[in-house]
């Protein structure tokens, strides 16, 4: 990364099937601090908006032809910040939503541990193995995210697409591209407003950028 904050990347190659830019939403409002949230419909904080705006020059230089967003408010607001500059309107997809934590949504981690000790222990030791009470399992999220990826490959061939999503969903795409096991999924950092790039070819996927 240079001092101006831009990443030097090659242009999308003509024989690539798709360039996918994965952007995590910006920091949400402060009422989420220390709480479990996936499907809670919370917006961006002022800092979160600035985080997204700081990534606009990078996204601009990548020239996406379409924007998709999770239906979560924090993702939509992030997509709107960029779409306004690029003159693109985001299409919404529930397949890009964060995992549904079910009963845990909105609870502090201390509350979850006290009320659901067995589930909490499993979550902390094997996070991809737990089906959240009243919510989803990791495998359910994984299947819907990869289904969306297959849709993009069918409908946006030889194009660049921006998908504004969440840490969990981004990790699914990156882990699949890098052939990482579920156990290694959380070795991939996804900061607020993180930018990732995957180029898809006929027989393989090439990860160009992670957590910029």
Secondary structure as the mmCIF struct_conf table of DSSP 4:
data_model
#
loop_
_struct_conf.conf_type_id
_struct_conf.id
_struct_conf.beg_label_comp_id
_struct_conf.beg_label_asym_id
_struct_conf.beg_label_seq_id
_struct_conf.end_label_comp_id
_struct_conf.end_label_asym_id
_struct_conf.end_label_seq_id
TURN_TY1_P TURN_TY1_P1 UNK A 3 UNK A 4
BEND BEND1 UNK A 5 UNK A 5
HELX_LH_PP_P HELX_LH_PP_P1 UNK A 10 UNK A 13
TURN_TY1_P TURN_TY1_P2 UNK A 14 UNK A 15
BEND BEND2 UNK A 17 UNK A 17
STRN STRN1 UNK A 18 UNK A 24
STRN STRN2 UNK A 28 UNK A 28
HELX_RH_3T_P HELX_RH_3T_P1 UNK A 30 UNK A 32
TURN_TY1_P TURN_TY1_P3 UNK A 33 UNK A 34
STRN STRN3 UNK A 35 UNK A 35
BEND BEND3 UNK A 38 UNK A 39
STRN STRN4 UNK A 44 UNK A 44
HELX_RH_AL_P HELX_RH_AL_P1 UNK A 46 UNK A 54
TURN_TY1_P TURN_TY1_P4 UNK A 55 UNK A 55
HELX_RH_AL_P HELX_RH_AL_P2 UNK A 56 UNK A 62
TURN_TY1_P TURN_TY1_P5 UNK A 63 UNK A 63
BEND BEND4 UNK A 65 UNK A 65
STRN STRN5 UNK A 66 UNK A 69
BEND BEND5 UNK A 71 UNK A 72
HELX_RH_AL_P HELX_RH_AL_P3 UNK A 73 UNK A 86
TURN_TY1_P TURN_TY1_P6 UNK A 87 UNK A 87
HELX_LH_PP_P HELX_LH_PP_P2 UNK A 89 UNK A 90
STRN STRN6 UNK A 91 UNK A 92
HELX_RH_3T_P HELX_RH_3T_P2 UNK A 94 UNK A 96
BEND BEND6 UNK A 97 UNK A 97
HELX_LH_PP_P HELX_LH_PP_P3 UNK A 98 UNK A 99
HELX_RH_3T_P HELX_RH_3T_P3 UNK A 102 UNK A 104
TURN_TY1_P TURN_TY1_P7 UNK A 105 UNK A 106
STRN STRN7 UNK A 108 UNK A 108
HELX_RH_AL_P HELX_RH_AL_P4 UNK A 109 UNK A 115
HELX_RH_AL_P HELX_RH_AL_P5 UNK A 117 UNK A 125
TURN_TY1_P TURN_TY1_P8 UNK A 127 UNK A 129
HELX_LH_PP_P HELX_LH_PP_P4 UNK A 130 UNK A 130
STRN STRN8 UNK A 131 UNK A 131
HELX_LH_PP_P HELX_LH_PP_P5 UNK A 132 UNK A 132
TURN_TY1_P TURN_TY1_P9 UNK A 133 UNK A 134
BEND BEND7 UNK A 135 UNK A 135
STRN STRN9 UNK A 137 UNK A 137
HELX_RH_AL_P HELX_RH_AL_P6 UNK A 138 UNK A 155
BEND BEND8 UNK A 156 UNK A 156
TURN_TY1_P TURN_TY1_P10 UNK A 157 UNK A 158
STRN STRN10 UNK A 159 UNK A 165
HELX_RH_AL_P HELX_RH_AL_P7 UNK A 167 UNK A 178
TURN_TY1_P TURN_TY1_P11 UNK A 179 UNK A 179
HELX_RH_3T_P HELX_RH_3T_P4 UNK A 182 UNK A 187
BEND BEND9 UNK A 188 UNK A 188
TURN_TY1_P TURN_TY1_P12 UNK A 192 UNK A 193
STRN STRN11 UNK A 195 UNK A 200
BEND BEND10 UNK A 202 UNK A 203
STRN STRN12 UNK A 205 UNK A 209
#
